[in-house]
């Protein structure tokens, strides 16, 4: 991604759609975030995990048939909202120049259940054959087919960085001239295999009160909570958006994708890769640390991630680290894994639109090693110009992107803040 872009090559956000455990629709989710609401509850009947031991933040949504991959309706609903928000007038859009970049997901694994002789217990009657949903790009293919999008179709599997990278790939496709407009994002549905794997790894949080379980940057944090949801963005070349006369949320500035190649699940203890990721993203954006007013952290609530993310931000920002505000949405949403990057970037875009830094819930006893301004418990109304989103994934995938609030012609108007939890 080039460091310096001509004005015509700039890429802007013109539509956002969100489905999350705390609300259905972009503004409903955003109001719940401002109010500090949590979608975490105790789950039962999860194969491989004793009842009462699984906490999660789930979305209630109907599919087209029994047993349909939940990722499909999640992606479809958020895509429909994003496209409507961007006021797409299909007769005037060149579908050959309309891309689609949606992060991969877990495919249908019901054949495993059948082999184990559990089909009668777990596979709903009337379910379509599993092989129609086997591919991890099923949701991407279906959404692109729904709208006959014939530009670049991309689907990446990069764990917790999938959503952020899907958006970066769409931006790159626009800047490279492969398309003028793109739908980009990701989804996540809690899958029993992943849930059992995380449970056996000992990384899932436990608490007598489910809504207090995920505690990013808190001294008493015990892990993350799995969650569900999806977010989609409509991204456009600025000249294309101007021709359509559509309102703009933000401009995408720089982005970087790097890797921490030390271990599948453990990060480099010095955080060198994360520091370079942040510094490289700032360089690509033409910014210096004091320009960034808000960081949307990966903030899983695990012992290792929170300390190393704090160190990375503090080292990369230097003296300005004490001036930037940082928050972790997973305290409310759970860890949306493949969808975490896209949903949290949507929250960051709304944060700079309205001038509101979201809170980090359950941060009552900050870890001394996590010493940044993590906006504990209650959100804060303040002007926000630039937002940095960080994604740190299993497998060593690191990704970051910076958004700048749009203040020019056709800027999105700020929405009134929810007063219940605003400092």
Secondary structure, DSSP 8 states (H G I E B T S, - for coil): --SS--GGG-EEEEEEEEEETTEESHHHHHHHHHTT----EEE---TTS-TTSEEEE------SSTT--HHHHHHHHHHHHHHHHTT--GGGS-GGGEEEEE-------HHHHHHTT-HHHHS-TT---GGGG-STTHHHHHHHHHTT--S-EE----GGGHHHHHHHHHHHHHHTTS-SEEEEEEEE---HHHHHHHHHHT-B---SSGGGS--TTBTT---B-EE-EEEEEEEEEHHHHHHHT--B-EEEEEEEEEE--S-SS---TT-HHHHHHHHHHHHHHT--GGG--EEE------HHHHHHHHHHHHHHHGGGGGT-EEE-THHHH-B-GGGHHHHHHHHHHHHHHHTEE--BTT-SSB-TT--SB--BSSBEE----EEEEEEEETTTEEEEEEEEE--STTB-------GGGB-
